[in-house]
Amino acid sequence: FFWLDVGATVTLVFDLTWVSRELFCASSEGEEALKTSRAGRAGARASRTVRIIRLMRLVKLYKAYWVAMEKRKEEEARKQRLLELKPGETIPETSDSKTVSEFNVRQEGEDEDDLDDENTKQEDQEEPKQETRVGKKLSDMTTRRVIVLVLVMLLVLPQFDPSGNVGISSSDFQDSAKFASSMIFERWRDWCGHSNVSVKPWCMESLATPTENQELHYRNRYELEVALLQFLYIHISGGFLFRLYWIGAMSTLWADSAYLGQLAPLNQERWLGTDLRVSSANLDTTWDTTYVRNDFYQGPVSSTIPSATKQRLVNVWTEECQTAVGIVVQSEVRAMVSTGCSITEELRCSEVEYVTPLTFSSEESGTFSFVFAFDQRGFTQLEAGLSIVQTLFICFAVGVGAMTFSKDANELLLNPIERMIEKMETIKDNPLEAMRLGDLEFRREEVEEARFRDKLSQMSRPWQILYKYRHAKKYKEPMETVMLEKTIIKLGGLLALGFGEAGAEVIGQNMKVSATAGVNAMVPGSKVDAIIGFCNIRHFMEATEVLKEKVMLFVNQVGEIVHGCVDDFHGAPNRNIGDAFLVIWRLSGSSEEKQT
C-alpha cells in the first residue's frame, strides 16, 4: 500500500498548470496551433484518468478496516476463552492439541494401515457432489444481484458524462460553431480570396480597397462582417457550456501580426465605404437592433455584446496568441492589458477549445484563417461536478450491492450457523436444556402455522393458491442449514433422555473437548449433594393379574403422574424399574429458591 500512496501523491503533480500545459498541450508553432483543441481534449481525458488512479487509496482504507475488524474479533474471542477457563487451566493451542489428540486416538485402538486402507477406499468411492440447495439459492441470488447492478451501471453511468447525458449535449453547439466558422471563411474568400493560393491576395498587398470593382468589394466585406457579428452575438453568451472568449486572425505566409491587426478590425471605412459603415455614435444601437435575434417560442436567444467588446472589435487588434493576433470578447479585466496572451494566462489547455474553418485546404492553411477560442470552464466545472456525483454514486451502488450480498449470505448461511453454535453452546453448558429447546422450537412452528392459516383466510382465492404453493415449496424443500439446526436439537433431546441428569456431566464434558472426535465416557466424578427418592406401586402383582396386557397403560399413567409431580418440584426422574421409580432432587448447583 506504500506504492499506492506514492502513485496517488504523484498524480497531484499533474494538476499544476505549467505541468499540465507542458504534458498535454500542443506546440504553439505554425499549424500546431490549430490542433491545440484536440490536445486539450486529450489533456482532459488524462486528467480524468489521474483522478481515477487516486481512487486506489480506497483499497487501502478497505484493507485497513478489514484488518482492524479481524484483530477486534480475535481479541474478543481470546477474552471469551479467558473467561471460560477454570482455575489452573491455560488456553489450549489448537494445532498442538489437535496433533496430540490424533496421535492418542491412533495409539489407543486404530491401526495406521487400516486407516490408510479406509482413506484409499474413500478416495476411490468419491463422486462429484451434488450442489446443495443453500449453495444453489445463494448462487442464484448473487447472480441476480450482479445482473441488476451491472444494468444499473450501464444505464446510469453514461448520464455522468456530459457527452452521453440525455439532458446535456454539447455536440450540437460544437457542430454549429464549426459550421459558422467555415461559413465566415467562405465570406472571406468572396471578399479577398483567390483561386490560386500561390498568388498573394489583394488585401495583403495594401490596407486599402482597390478602385476596380470597389462596390463589390465593399458588399463582400459587409457580408463577411455580418456573418462574423451574427456568430459573435450567438456564441458570446447565453445558456451554453461553451462561451466565445477570444477571436483572432492568422497568416503565416503573407502578413505579420501588425498587418493583420489592422486588417481584421470591423466597421472600417477603407473596407466598407461610407454607405455601409456605421457611425461610432450609433454603433451600439445599430448592432444590437440588427443582430440580437428573437425566437418565436423562446424569446431572445442571443444577448447584446458589451460596449467594451464592441470598441475592441473596431479598434486595432493587438493581442498576440501563438501565431495569431486578436482580442478578448468577454468583459474581463484581463482584456484591458495589451501584453501577453489572455488564453494562456487565464485558461488551461483543458479549458479552451479552438475552432477553425474546416473548409480550407492544406495549401490555404498558411494564407489566412480566423481562429475562435471558446472558454469551456462551464463545461469542465459541470464535468467535475458530475465526476464527483459519479464517484458518490459508485460508492453508494457498491455499498448497496455489498449490503444485499451480505444480507443473502447472513440469511442463508451465517445466521443459521450462529444459531446452531448458540444451541451447541447451550447444550454444552447444560445438556438437559436440549429438551427445552425442542419445546420452544415446536411452539414456534405452531405459532407460524397459526399465522399462516390466519393470513391465508384473509386472502382471495387466486392469492391463496399462490401463497399455498410458496409455503408448500418452502417446507417441501427446506434448506440444509434448517435441517441441520433441527437435527442438533433432536440429537440433544435424545441424549438428554438417554443419559438423564446423571449423564449430563458426561455429555457436557465431551462436548467441551473439541480437539478430538472421540467419546470419553470415563469422566472424573464429583461429589453432589442430592435427595434421593424411591417409590413403587403397591400390590403390583395383583394389578398385573387383573389387568393383564393393559397393565402397561396403567404403569404409564402412574409414571406420567410421578414424573409430572417430581418435575413441578424441580426434581428429575432418574430411572423406572418395573413398578418402582427412582427420583432425585439435586441440591449442588441449584438456587436457594429451588433448594427450599
N, C-alpha and C positions, 0 to 999 in steps of 0.2 A: 504493500500500500504506500510505501515511501515513493515509489516511482509514479503512482497515480497522483500523489500530491505534487510531485515535480512537474508532471505533464500539465496538470491543471493550472499551476502557477505560471509556467512558461507561456500558456495561451493568453495570459493577461497582457503580454508584451504586444500582441497583435492589435490591441485596442488603441495603442498610441498612434496619433495621427500621422506622424512622419514615418513610422514603421509601416503602417498600412499603405501609405502612399507609395513608398519605395517598392513594396512587395506586390501590390495588387493593381496599381495604376500604370497605364501605358506610358510610353515615352512621349515626350512633347515635341519631337522633331518631325517636321514635314507632315506626311499623310497620316502618321500615327495619331495625330490629334483628333482625327475623325473616328478613330477606333476606341477612344477612351471610354465611351459608353459601354462597350462590350466588356472592357476590363473592369469597369465599375460594377457590372452585374456579377462578374467572377469574384470580385472582392467581397460583394455582399454574400455570395454563397459560401466563400471561405470563412467569413466571419460567423455565419450560422453554424458551420462545421466546428469552428473553435468553441462556440458556446455548448454544442452537444458534447464535445470532449470533456468539458468541465463537469458534466453530469456524472462522470465516472466517480466523482467523490461520493456520490450517493451509495456506491457499492461499499466503500469503506464504512460509512455510517451504519449500513445494514449489518455488516460483519461485526462491528464493534457492539452493536445492540445484541446480536445473536450470541456472541461470546459472553457478554455480561449476563444474559439470561441463563446460559448454561452454567456459569460459575455460581449464580444465585441458587439454581436448583441443586447443584452438588452440595453447597453449604447447608441448605435446608435438609437434604437427605442425611448428611453427616450429623447434624444436630438431632434429628429424629432417632438415628441409631444410638446416639449417646444417651438419649432419654430412655430408650428401651433396655439398656444394659442393666444387669443386676450387679450388686457389689462384688468386686473381684474379677469381673469379666472385662475383656478387651474387645475392640472392634475386629471382627474376623476379616481376613483378607480373602476375597472371593476366589482369586485364581489359585492361591496356595491351598486353601481349604478344599477346593474342588479337586485338585490333583491328589491330595491326601485321601479324600473320601473315595475317589475312584480306585486308588491303589488298595485301600482296605477292602472295598467290595470285591475286587478281583481276588485278593488273598483269602477272603473268608469262604468262598464257595464256588467260584467260577473259574473255569479253565480258559486260558487265553486262546488255545486252539479252538475251543468251542465257540468263543466269541468271534474269532476270525471266520469260522465256517458260517456262523449266522450272518455276519456282515456281508460275506460273499453272496449268500443266498438272497439277502435283501437287495443287493445291488443288481443281481440277475433278474429279480422279480419286479424291479421298478418299472413303472409305466408312466406315460405322460399324464400328469394330474389334470383333472377337470377343473375349470375355473369356478371358484366359489361364487355364491350369489352376492355376497358382500363385495368381492372384488369386481364382479361384473357390473353391479349397480354403481359403485364408485367410479369405475371407468366410464360408464355411460354418462353420468352426471358431469364428470370432469370434461368429457368431450363436448357436451352441450354448452358448458360454461365457456370453454375456449372458443367455440364457434361463434357464440354471441359476442364475446369480447373482440374477436377479430372483425366481425361485421360492424360493430360499433366504431372500431378504429378506422375501418375503411370509409365509413360514412362521415365521421366527424372530423378526422384529421385534415382532410383537404379543405375544410372550412377555415382552418387556421392559416392557410396560405392565401395571401391576397389575390394571387393569380387564379386560384381554384375556388374561391369563395363565390357562392351564388349571388350574394348581395353586393359584392365589391368586385369590380372588373376594371383593370387599368389598361387592358389591351386595346379597347376601343379608343381610349384617349390617345394612346401611343400611335395607333394607326392614323388617327386624324391629324396629329402633329406631323407625321412623316408625309402624309398626303399633301398637307398645306405647304410644307417646306419645298416639296417638289413643284407644286403649282407656282410658288413665288419664284423659284429658279426659272421656270418656263417664262414668266413675265420678264425676268431679267434678260433672257435670251432674245425675247422680242425687242427689248429696248437697246441692248448693247452687245448681243451675241453675234457670233459669226459661224458660218457653216464650216469654215476651215480653221481649226483650232491653232494652227501654226501662225496664223495672221493675228497681229495684235489688235484688239477691239478699239474702236474709235474713242470710247470713254476712258481708255487707259492712256491715250495719247495726250489729251489736254482736258482740263476741267472746264469745258465749255461745249455747248451743243452745236454741232455743225449746222451751217446755214442750209445745206441741202436736206430736203425732207424734214425741216425743223419742226413743223407742226405734228408730223407723225411721231417724231422722237419725243416731243412733249406729251403726246397722248399715251405712248407706250410707258413712259416714265410714270405718268399719273396712274395708270393701271397697276404698275408694279408697287407703288406706294399704297394704293387702295388695298391690294391683296395683303401687303405687309401689315397695314394697320388693322385690317379685319382679323388677321392672325393674332396680333398683339392684344386686341380688345377681348378676344375669346379666351386666350390662354394665360393672360397675366394674372387672373384671379378667378373666383368662382368656387364651386364645390368640387374641385378637382384635387386629387392627391399630388399631382404634378403642377407646379407653377413655373411659368416662364421667368427666368431670373436674369438672363444675360443674352444679348443679341450682338452679333459681330459679323464681320466680313473678312475673308482671307483670300490671298492670291500669292502663290509662290513664284510665278513666272513673270508677271507683267508689272506689278506695282508693289511698293513698300507700304509699311503701316501708316506713315504720314499721309501718303497719297490716298489710301483707302479711307482714312479718317475724314477726308474732305469729300470723297466720292459718295460715301454711304448716307450721310445725313439727309433727312426728309425735308420737304417743303422748301427747296432751294429754287430761287428764281432762274438760275442758269440751267436747271434741268426741266423746270415746269413752265417757264414763261410767266408773264404777268397775269394771264387769264386763269390759269389753273392753280396758281399759288394762292394760299390762304394767308391773309394778313395776320400778323402776330397778335393784334388786339382781339381778333375773332377766332383764334386758333382753338382755344378750349371749347367754346360753344359749338363751333362748326364740326369738329371731330366727334364730340360726344353725341351731337344730334345725328350725325351720319352713321356712326359705327356702333353705337350701343344698340344691340339687337334685342327685340322682344319676341317672345313666343306666344302663340295664341292661347295655349293652355297653361304654360308655366310662368308667363310673365317675362321679366328681364332675365336673359341667360348670359349676359355679359355686362360687366360694370365699367365705370369710367376709368380712365388712366390718370394717375396723379399728375398734377401740373408740373412737378419737378421732372418727372419722366418725359413729359412732352418737350420740355426745354432741352433735355439731354438728347432727344431724338432729332431735333432740328439744329443743334449745335454740332461742332466738330467732335467726332468720336476719338477719344484719346486713350482709352484703357486697353492695354495690350495683354492678351492672354495667349500664351504659346505663340502661334504664328498668325493669330487673328487680332483684329482691333475692333472694339465695340464699346458698349455701355451697359450699365446695370439698369434694368427697367423696373425694379422693385423700389419701394420707398425705404431705403436703408441709409444709415449714416455712412456706411462704407462707400456708397455711391458718390459721395462728395469728394472722396480722396482721389486724386488724379494719378497716384503712383501705385504700382503693384497690380496684381490680378485679383479681383474680388472672388473669383471662383475658387482659386486655390487657397485664398486666405479665409474664406467663410465656409466653404463646403468641403467635406471629404469626398474622395473619389467615389465612394459608395452612395453619396447623397446627391450626385449630379448625373444627369442623363443628357448626353449630347445628341442633337437631332440635326442631320444634314440632308440635303436633297439626295434622293435615290435615283433620279433620272439622268444625272450626268454620267458620261462615260469616264473611263480611267484617264483618257487624254485630257478631258475637261477638268479633272480634279485639281490641276495646278493653275488653271486660268483664273477662276473666280468662284466663290461659293459663300453662301450665307451659313452661319453657324448659330444654332439656338441651344442654349444651355438651360435645362429645366431643373429647378430645385425640387428634389423628391424627398425632402426631410419629412414631410407629412406621411409619405409612403413608408419610409424607414421607421418612423415612430409607430405607425399602425402595425408594421411588420413586427417590431419589437414587442408591442403590446400583445399581439396575437401569439407571439412566441412564448411570452410569459404565461398566457392563458393556456396555451398548448401544454406547457410543462405541468401546470397545475392540473389540467385535465388528465394527462397521462398518469400523474401520481394518484389522482382520485380513482381513475379506472383500474390501475394496478392494485390500489388498496382495496377497492370493492371486489375485484377478482380474487385477491388473496383471502378476503373475509369469506367469500362464498365457497372457495375451495376448502378453507379451514372449517367452515360450518358443515360441509358434507363429510369431511373426514372425522369431525367430532361426533356427528350424529351416528355414523355408521361404524366407526372403529373406536375412537378414543373414549367417548362416554361409556359405551358398553364395557370396555376393558377396565375403566376406572371403577365402574360399579362392581365388576367381578372381583377386582382387587380389594375393594371395600368389604365385600361379603367374605372373601377369604380371610381378611384381617379379623373380621368379627368372629368367624368360626375358629380361627387360630387362637384368639383370646379366650373364647368360651364356646366349645363345640355344641353345647346344648342350645345355643342361640339359633342354630340352623333350623330347628323346628319352628321357632317364632318367625324367622324369615320366610319360611314356606307358607305360614298362615297369612303373613302380610301380603305376599305375592298373590295368594289365592284371593284375598279380599280385593286387591287392586284389580285383578282380572274380572271379578264380579262387578265392581263399580264401572269399569269400562264397558262391560257388556250391557249394563243397565243404561248407561249414557247412549250407547249405540242404538238401543231399542227406542229410547225417548226421541232421539234425533231422527230416527227412521220414521217414527209415527207422525212427525211434523212435516214430512216431505210429500210432494206429489208422486204419483205413480212412476213417471219416467225417471225422476231423480232417485227414487227408491231402488230401481233396478241397477242404476249406475253405482250407487253407494254400496249396495249389497255385493256387487261384483268386486269393487275395490277392497271391501272388508274381507271377502272370502279369499281373494288373492293374497292379501296380507297374512292371513292365518294359514293358508294352504302352503305357502312358500315362505316360511319365516327365515330371517337372516341367521347365519350360523352363530353370530355373536349372541343373539337372543336365545338360541337353543343351548349354547354353552353356559350362559348365565343361569338358566333354569336348571340345567343339569347339575351345576355346582350346588344349588340349593337342595335338590333332591338327594344328591350324594351325601351332603352334610346332614340332612334329616335322617337318612338311613343309617349313617354312622352313629348319630346320637341315639337312635332307637336300638341299634345293635349292641353298642358298648355301654350305654347308660351313663349315669353320673360318675360311676367308679372308673369307667374307661375314658371319661372326658379328658383326664390328665394325659393319658397315653396319646390320644388324638392330637391334643394341643401341642405337646412336646414334639411329636413327629412332624407336624406342620410348621413349627418354628424353625426346624433344621432344614434349610433349603439347599444345603450344599450337596445332598445326595438324594437319590430317589428310593433308597432302601427304607424299609419299615423296621423300627426297633421297638419291639413290644416290652423289652425289659427296661422300662423307665424307672429310675430310682423312686422309691415310695416316699411318702411324707406323712407325718403324724397329723391326724384330723380329729377334731372334737365333733362328735355326732351323737344323735339319739336314734337308736335302732328299735324299730317296732316289728312285732311278728303277730300275725292274726291268721286264723283259719276258720273254715266253715264247719259249724257243729253238725254232727250227725250226717256227715257227707256220704257215708256208706249207705244209710237208709235212703237218702235222697237219690243216690245213683240207682239203687234197685227200683225205686218207684218211677223215676223219670227216664231211665234207660238212655236212649240215644239223644234225648232232649236235655241231658244233663249239661252239655257244653253250652247251650244257650243260657242255662241257669248260672253256670260259672262265669260266663262273660258278662252277664248283667251285674252279678255281685262284684266282679273285677272293675267294671265301669264305675260303680258307686264308690269302691275303695280308692281307686285312682283319683277320682274327682275330688273326694274329701281331702286326701293327702295333698294334692296339688293346690287346693284352695288355701291350705295352711302351710304353704311354702315347703312342703316335703317332696320326696321323689320316690316312687315305687321302684324298688331295685330288682325284684325277681318274683315270679309266680311259680310255686311248687305245688302243682296239683290243686289241692283245696286250701293251700296256705299262701300268704303274701308277706314278703319281706319289704319293709318300707324304712326310709332313712330321712332324718332331719339333720342336715349338716349345719354345724354352728360356726366352724372356722371359715372366715372369709365372708360371712353373712353380716348384714347390717344389724344394728341393735334393735331396730323395729321388728325385723324378722325373728330374731332370737327370742324376743319377749312374746 
